Amino acid sequence: MAQAMQPAGARFADLGVAPSLLNILDKLNYTEATPIQHQCIPLALDGKDVVGIAQTGTGKTLAFGLPMIQRLGRTGGQGLILLPTRELALQVEEVLQKVGRSIGLRTAVLIGGAASYQQIAMLRKNPHVVVSTPGRLLDHLERKNYSLKDVRMVVLDEADRMLDIGFMPQIKKIMAGVPTDRQTMLFSATMPKEIADIAARYMRIPIRIEVAPAGTAAETVEQEIFVVPREGKLQLLDKMLGESRGTVLVFSRTKHGAKKITKSVRDMGHTAAEIHSNRSLAQRRDALEGFKTGRYRILIATDIAARGIDVQGISLVINYDLPDNLEDYVHRIGRTGRAGSYGKAVSFATPDQRGDIRYIERLIRKTIPVLSLPTLPPRRAVVAEQQSSARPFVSARPNRDQHRRPSGPRGGERRRSRFRS
């Protein structure tokens, strides 16, 4: 796999983007390309297969979206983008429409939880780009609602997450049905062997772009971990939410836990919503939109939504529970400190999870301050104490004698028309 050179920053105007798209980007105040965009766009516009290794929140959607819109506008055919979650599919389609709506771009989003008849109607309009989760796409293929015969560009986004949640069989079936004369781009935050195998099997001499070492966390995120007994987590959360003034994203390990935390946070007097796989699509969209607009200051989520939350300005991420798959730690904290801004991520670990802390540090190649707490007072006293300037936390050196690798899972008639580019 060839390796791309690491360049300095650049403007979109320097990358070969068409003038019509540059005008749109200017109106959207997009002028400076991120590193992944700078490296990927020229290669993708040239028709190269690309493997992009980049942290979450680095601008990957435009890195593949701009070349896809421009190339399809000139050559015809159809683009296919596969993602692991409903939220990510909706957000990618939203970005594509921001750029392509004025030049006639048609998109279709195929996800679970949405009415099939609406998706069939979108497919009958012969969209230029189909954005889908693997399972729902296969469902439409098996029902003969859609054919892959016109696909000329394929993007596998958040590929490592798709593997983590078991989409490899569906991906194999889909890729087997896509014409071999295609361009393929794959994006992932990590590069496990399975991702390398996908690249070797389905891509033609892909060029690897790595804007940061796989698994590293953004330098703009301040990180710390509190070692706290399980029964003390809620009181610590109460204190931290009271001290924080901005939007807060809280991660729970389970759906049941997310529901309980949401109720407790509301009882603390905060506006909060929950997002996990037990919520309907309408409920998940309401929670995410309410969080974006400020209707909910706090959002409680599980890992299934970790990479589907693209909200600017999150000031604090709290890992109420460490993730089962510790590699997901990077994706969780990547929800803050985006677009060059600074953010903070705080994790709660129980005393028996010090080995997991060490593993996370090795994963991100960085030492995280580990703090311990004295016994917290009852909640009423905690709320009163929030008015005090005294520091309740005592710094402690981490126990470096325990090194345990995590035991969690590893992770009509078709109309032929072109839009203008």
C-alpha positions as CSV (number, residue, x, y, z in Angstrom):
1,M,0.0,0.0,0.0
2,A,1.6,3.3,-1.1
3,Q,2.0,6.1,1.5
4,A,1.1,9.7,0.7
5,M,3.4,12.5,1.7
6,Q,2.5,14.7,4.6
7,P,1.9,18.2,3.2
8,A,1.4,21.6,4.8
9,G,-2.1,23.2,5.0
10,A,-3.8,24.4,1.8
11,R,-6.8,26.1,0.5
12,F,-9.5,24.2,-1.4
13,A,-8.7,26.4,-4.4
14,D,-5.3,24.7,-4.6
15,L,-6.6,21.1,-4.7
16,G,-8.3,20.9,-8.1
17,V,-11.8,21.5,-6.8
18,A,-14.2,22.8,-9.6
19,P,-15.0,26.6,-9.6
20,S,-18.7,26.0,-9.1
21,L,-17.9,24.0,-5.9
22,L,-15.4,26.5,-4.7
23,N,-18.1,29.2,-4.9
24,I,-20.3,27.1,-2.7
25,L,-17.6,26.4,-0.3
26,D,-16.8,30.1,0.0
27,K,-20.5,30.8,0.8
28,L,-20.3,28.1,3.5
29,N,-17.1,29.7,4.8
30,Y,-15.0,26.7,4.0
31,T,-11.7,27.9,2.6
32,E,-8.9,26.2,4.5
33,A,-8.6,22.4,4.0
34,T,-7.9,20.1,6.9
35,P,-5.0,17.7,6.6
36,I,-7.1,14.8,5.5
37,Q,-8.9,16.9,2.9
38,H,-5.6,18.3,1.6
39,Q,-4.1,14.9,1.1
40,C,-7.2,13.0,0.0
41,I,-9.0,15.4,-2.4
42,P,-6.4,15.6,-5.2
43,L,-5.9,11.8,-5.2
44,A,-9.6,11.1,-5.2
45,L,-10.2,13.6,-8.0
46,D,-7.5,11.7,-10.0
47,G,-9.5,8.4,-9.5
48,K,-7.1,6.8,-7.1
49,D,-8.2,4.3,-4.4
50,V,-7.5,5.8,-1.0
51,V,-7.3,4.4,2.6
52,G,-7.6,7.3,5.0
53,I,-6.5,6.9,8.6
54,A,-7.7,9.9,10.6
55,Q,-9.2,10.8,13.9
56,T,-12.9,11.5,14.2
57,G,-13.8,15.2,13.5
58,T,-11.1,15.8,11.0
59,G,-13.3,16.6,8.0
60,K,-13.5,13.2,6.3
61,T,-16.9,13.9,4.8
62,L,-15.7,16.7,2.6
63,A,-12.5,14.7,1.9
64,F,-14.5,12.1,0.0
65,G,-17.7,14.1,-0.6
66,L,-16.2,16.8,-2.8
67,P,-14.4,14.4,-5.1
68,M,-17.5,12.3,-5.4
69,I,-19.8,15.2,-6.4
70,Q,-17.3,16.5,-8.8
71,R,-16.4,13.2,-10.5
72,L,-19.9,12.0,-10.8
73,G,-21.0,15.3,-12.2
74,R,-18.5,14.9,-15.0
75,T,-18.6,11.2,-15.7
76,G,-22.1,10.1,-14.6
77,G,-22.7,6.9,-12.7
78,Q,-23.6,6.7,-9.0
79,G,-21.8,7.0,-5.7
80,L,-22.4,4.7,-2.7
81,I,-21.4,5.6,0.9
82,L,-21.7,3.0,3.6
83,L,-21.7,4.0,7.3
84,P,-22.3,2.1,10.6
85,T,-25.1,4.1,12.1
86,R,-28.2,6.0,11.2
87,E,-27.0,9.2,12.7
88,L,-23.8,9.2,10.6
89,A,-25.7,8.5,7.5
90,L,-28.0,11.4,8.1
91,Q,-25.1,13.7,8.9
92,V,-23.1,12.7,5.8
93,E,-26.2,13.3,3.6
94,E,-26.7,16.7,5.2
95,V,-23.1,17.8,4.4
96,L,-23.5,16.5,0.8
97,Q,-26.7,18.5,0.4
98,K,-25.2,21.6,1.7
99,V,-22.6,21.5,-1.0
100,G,-24.6,19.9,-3.8
101,R,-28.2,21.1,-3.5
102,S,-27.7,24.2,-5.6
103,I,-26.2,22.2,-8.5
104,G,-28.9,19.6,-8.5
105,L,-27.4,16.8,-6.4
106,R,-29.9,14.1,-5.6
107,T,-29.3,11.8,-2.6
108,A,-31.1,8.9,-1.0
109,V,-30.6,7.8,2.6
110,L,-31.3,4.2,3.4
111,I,-31.4,3.5,7.2
112,G,-33.4,1.4,9.6
113,G,-36.2,3.1,11.5
114,A,-37.4,5.1,8.5
115,A,-40.3,4.3,6.3
116,S,-39.4,2.0,3.4
117,Y,-41.8,3.6,1.0
118,Q,-40.0,6.9,1.4
119,Q,-36.7,5.3,0.7
120,I,-38.1,3.5,-2.4
121,A,-39.4,6.9,-3.6
122,M,-35.9,8.4,-3.3
123,L,-34.4,5.5,-5.2
124,R,-36.9,5.8,-8.0
125,K,-35.6,9.4,-8.5
126,N,-32.3,7.9,-9.6
127,P,-30.1,9.6,-7.0
128,H,-26.5,10.5,-7.7
129,V,-25.4,9.4,-4.3
130,V,-26.9,6.7,-2.0
131,V,-25.9,6.9,1.7
132,S,-26.8,3.8,3.7
133,T,-26.1,1.5,6.5
134,P,-25.1,-2.0,5.2
135,G,-28.1,-3.9,6.6
136,R,-30.7,-1.6,5.1
137,L,-28.9,-1.5,1.8
138,L,-28.9,-5.3,1.6
139,D,-32.6,-5.3,2.4
140,H,-33.4,-3.0,-0.6
141,L,-31.1,-5.1,-2.8
142,E,-32.8,-8.3,-1.9
143,R,-36.2,-6.7,-2.5
144,K,-35.1,-5.5,-5.9
145,N,-35.7,-1.9,-5.0
146,Y,-32.2,-1.0,-5.9
147,S,-29.3,-2.2,-8.1
148,L,-25.6,-1.6,-7.8
149,K,-24.9,-1.8,-11.5
150,D,-24.4,2.0,-12.0
151,V,-22.2,2.5,-8.9
152,R,-18.8,4.0,-9.9
153,M,-17.6,5.2,-6.6
154,V,-17.8,3.4,-3.2
155,V,-16.9,4.9,0.2
156,L,-16.6,2.8,3.4
157,D,-16.6,5.4,6.2
158,E,-15.9,4.5,9.8
159,A,-14.8,1.1,8.6
160,D,-13.4,-0.1,11.9
161,R,-16.7,0.7,13.6
162,M,-18.6,-1.3,11.0
163,L,-16.4,-4.3,11.7
164,D,-16.8,-3.8,15.5
165,I,-20.6,-4.1,15.2
166,G,-20.5,-7.1,12.9
167,F,-21.1,-5.7,9.4
168,M,-18.4,-7.6,7.7
169,P,-20.7,-10.3,6.1
170,Q,-22.9,-7.5,4.7
171,I,-20.0,-5.5,3.4
172,K,-18.7,-8.6,1.6
173,K,-22.0,-9.2,-0.1
174,I,-22.3,-5.5,-1.2
175,M,-18.8,-5.3,-2.5
176,A,-19.3,-8.5,-4.5
177,G,-22.2,-6.9,-6.3
178,V,-20.5,-3.5,-7.1
179,P,-19.0,-3.3,-10.6
180,T,-15.2,-4.0,-10.5
181,D,-14.6,-0.8,-12.6
182,R,-15.0,1.5,-9.7
183,Q,-13.1,3.8,-7.4
184,T,-13.0,2.8,-3.7
185,M,-12.2,4.9,-0.7
186,L,-12.0,3.6,2.9
187,F,-11.8,5.7,6.0
188,S,-11.0,4.5,9.5
189,A,-9.7,5.8,12.8
190,T,-7.7,2.7,13.4
191,M,-6.0,0.2,11.1
192,P,-6.5,-3.4,12.4
193,K,-5.7,-6.4,10.3
194,E,-9.3,-6.7,9.1
195,I,-9.2,-3.2,7.5
196,A,-6.0,-4.0,5.8
197,D,-7.6,-7.2,4.5
198,I,-10.5,-5.2,3.1
199,A,-8.1,-2.9,1.3
200,A,-6.2,-5.7,-0.2
201,R,-9.3,-7.6,-1.4
202,Y,-11.5,-4.8,-2.7
203,M,-9.1,-1.9,-3.7
204,R,-6.6,-1.4,-6.5
205,I,-3.2,-0.3,-5.2
206,P,-4.7,2.0,-2.6
207,I,-2.7,5.0,-1.4
208,R,-2.7,5.2,2.4
209,I,-3.1,8.6,4.0
210,E,-2.5,8.9,7.7
211,V,-2.8,12.3,9.2
212,A,-2.2,11.0,12.8
213,P,-1.0,7.7,14.1
214,A,-3.9,5.2,14.2
215,G,-5.7,5.4,17.5
216,T,-4.2,8.7,18.7
217,A,-6.4,11.3,20.3
218,A,-6.7,15.0,19.4
219,E,-4.1,17.2,21.0
220,T,-6.8,19.8,21.6
221,V,-8.6,17.6,24.2
222,E,-7.5,17.8,27.8
223,Q,-8.0,14.4,29.4
224,E,-8.2,13.2,32.9
225,I,-9.5,10.1,34.7
226,F,-11.1,9.8,38.2
227,V,-10.8,6.6,40.1
228,V,-14.2,6.4,41.9
229,P,-16.2,3.5,43.4
230,R,-19.2,2.6,41.3
231,E,-21.6,3.9,43.9
232,G,-19.9,7.3,43.8
233,K,-20.2,7.9,40.1
234,L,-23.6,9.7,40.2
235,Q,-22.5,12.1,42.9
236,L,-19.4,12.9,41.0
237,L,-21.4,13.4,37.8
238,D,-23.7,15.8,39.7
239,K,-20.8,17.9,40.8
240,M,-19.2,18.0,37.4
241,L,-22.4,19.0,35.6
242,G,-22.9,21.7,38.2
243,E,-19.4,23.1,37.6
244,S,-19.7,22.9,33.8
245,R,-21.3,25.8,31.9
246,G,-21.3,24.4,28.3
247,T,-22.8,21.5,26.5
248,V,-21.9,18.1,27.9
249,L,-21.9,14.6,26.3
250,V,-22.1,11.7,28.7
251,F,-21.3,8.1,27.6
252,S,-22.9,5.1,29.2
253,R,-21.8,1.5,28.6
254,T,-25.4,0.2,28.3
255,K,-28.8,1.3,27.1
256,H,-30.3,0.7,30.5
257,G,-27.6,2.7,32.1
258,A,-28.2,5.6,29.7
259,K,-31.9,5.7,30.6
260,K,-31.1,5.7,34.4
261,I,-28.5,8.4,34.0
262,T,-30.8,10.6,31.9
263,K,-33.5,10.4,34.6
264,S,-31.0,11.2,37.3
265,V,-29.5,14.2,35.4
266,R,-33.0,15.6,34.9
267,D,-33.7,15.2,38.6
268,M,-30.5,17.3,39.1
269,G,-32.3,20.1,37.3
270,H,-30.6,19.9,33.9
271,T,-32.1,19.6,30.5
272,A,-31.1,16.2,29.1
273,A,-31.9,13.7,26.4
274,E,-30.8,10.1,25.7
275,I,-29.7,8.5,22.4
276,H,-29.2,4.7,22.0
277,S,-30.5,1.8,19.9
278,N,-33.6,1.4,22.0
279,R,-34.8,4.8,20.9
280,S,-36.8,5.2,17.7
281,L,-35.3,7.1,14.8
282,A,-37.6,10.1,15.6
283,Q,-36.5,10.1,19.2
284,R,-32.9,9.9,18.3
285,R,-33.2,12.7,15.8
286,D,-35.0,14.9,18.3
287,A,-32.3,14.2,20.9
288,L,-29.5,15.1,18.5
289,E,-31.2,18.1,17.1
290,G,-32.2,19.4,20.5
291,F,-28.6,19.0,21.7
292,K,-27.3,20.9,18.6
293,T,-29.7,23.8,19.2
294,G,-29.3,24.0,22.9
295,R,-32.7,22.7,23.9
296,Y,-30.9,20.0,25.7
297,R,-27.6,21.0,27.4
298,I,-26.7,17.4,28.2
299,L,-26.9,14.3,25.9
300,I,-26.4,10.8,27.3
301,A,-25.3,8.3,24.7
302,T,-24.1,4.7,24.2
303,D,-21.2,3.7,22.0
304,I,-23.6,2.8,19.1
305,A,-24.0,6.6,18.7
306,A,-20.4,7.6,19.6
307,R,-19.5,8.2,15.9
308,G,-22.9,9.6,14.9
309,I,-22.7,12.7,17.0
310,D,-21.2,15.6,15.0
311,V,-21.9,18.6,17.1
312,Q,-19.7,21.6,17.2
313,G,-18.9,23.3,20.5
314,I,-19.2,20.4,23.0
315,S,-17.2,21.6,25.9
316,L,-17.0,18.5,28.0
317,V,-17.2,14.7,27.3
318,I,-17.8,12.5,30.4
319,N,-17.2,8.8,30.2
320,Y,-19.5,7.7,33.0
321,D,-18.4,4.2,32.1
322,L,-15.3,3.1,30.3
323,P,-16.2,1.5,27.0
324,D,-16.3,-2.3,26.6
325,N,-14.1,-1.9,23.6
326,L,-11.4,0.4,24.9
327,E,-10.5,1.5,21.3
328,D,-13.8,3.4,21.4
329,Y,-12.3,5.7,24.0
330,V,-10.6,7.7,21.1
331,H,-13.9,8.1,19.3
332,R,-15.8,9.2,22.4
333,I,-13.4,12.0,23.4
334,G,-13.1,13.1,19.8
335,R,-16.6,14.6,20.1
336,T,-15.0,17.6,21.8
337,G,-11.9,19.7,20.8
338,R,-13.0,19.8,17.2
339,A,-12.1,22.1,14.4
340,G,-9.1,23.5,16.3
341,S,-11.0,24.4,19.4
342,Y,-10.2,23.1,22.9
343,G,-12.3,20.6,24.9
344,K,-12.1,18.4,27.9
345,A,-12.7,14.7,28.5
346,V,-13.2,13.2,31.9
347,S,-13.5,9.5,32.5
348,F,-14.8,7.6,35.6
349,A,-13.0,4.4,36.3
350,T,-13.6,2.0,39.2
351,P,-10.6,0.9,41.3
352,D,-10.4,-2.5,39.5
353,Q,-10.1,-0.8,36.1
354,R,-6.5,0.5,36.5
355,G,-5.3,-2.0,34.0
356,D,-7.8,-0.6,31.5
357,I,-6.4,2.9,32.1
358,R,-2.9,1.7,31.3
359,Y,-4.2,0.1,28.1
360,I,-5.9,3.4,27.0
361,E,-2.6,5.2,27.7
362,R,-0.7,2.8,25.5
363,L,-3.4,3.1,22.8
364,I,-3.3,6.9,22.6
365,R,0.5,7.1,23.3
366,K,0.0,9.5,26.1
367,T,-0.1,9.5,29.9
368,I,-3.4,10.7,31.4
369,P,-3.6,12.4,34.8
370,V,-5.3,9.9,37.1
371,L,-7.1,11.4,40.1
372,S,-8.6,9.7,43.1
373,L,-11.4,11.1,45.3
374,P,-12.1,11.1,49.0
375,T,-15.5,9.8,50.0
376,L,-18.1,12.2,48.5
377,P,-20.7,13.7,50.8
378,P,-24.4,13.0,50.2
379,R,-25.9,14.6,47.1
380,R,-27.4,17.6,49.0
381,A,-24.0,18.4,50.4
382,V,-22.5,18.0,47.0
383,V,-24.9,20.5,45.5
384,A,-24.2,23.0,48.4
385,E,-20.4,22.4,48.0
386,Q,-20.6,23.5,44.3
387,Q,-20.8,27.1,45.6
388,S,-17.5,26.7,47.4
389,S,-14.1,27.3,45.7
390,A,-12.4,24.5,47.7
391,R,-10.8,21.8,45.5
392,P,-12.3,18.4,46.5
393,F,-10.0,16.3,44.3
394,V,-6.7,14.8,45.4
395,S,-4.1,13.9,42.8
396,A,-2.7,10.4,43.0
397,R,0.0,8.5,41.1
398,P,-1.5,5.7,39.0
399,N,-0.8,2.1,39.9
400,R,1.6,1.0,37.1
401,D,1.8,-2.6,38.3
402,Q,-1.3,-3.8,36.6
403,H,-1.3,-4.4,32.8
404,R,-4.5,-6.1,31.7
405,R,-5.6,-6.2,28.1
406,P,-9.4,-5.5,27.8
407,S,-11.7,-8.5,27.5
408,G,-14.4,-6.6,25.5
409,P,-15.3,-7.4,21.8
410,R,-12.9,-6.3,19.0
411,G,-12.9,-4.5,17.9
412,G,-40.1,2.9,-12.8
413,E,-37.6,3.5,-15.5
414,R,-34.2,4.9,-14.6
415,R,-33.7,8.5,-15.8
416,R,-30.2,9.3,-16.8
417,S,-29.3,12.9,-16.0
418,R,-26.3,14.8,-14.8
419,F,-26.0,17.6,-12.4
420,R,-23.6,20.4,-13.1
421,S,-20.2,20.7,-11.4
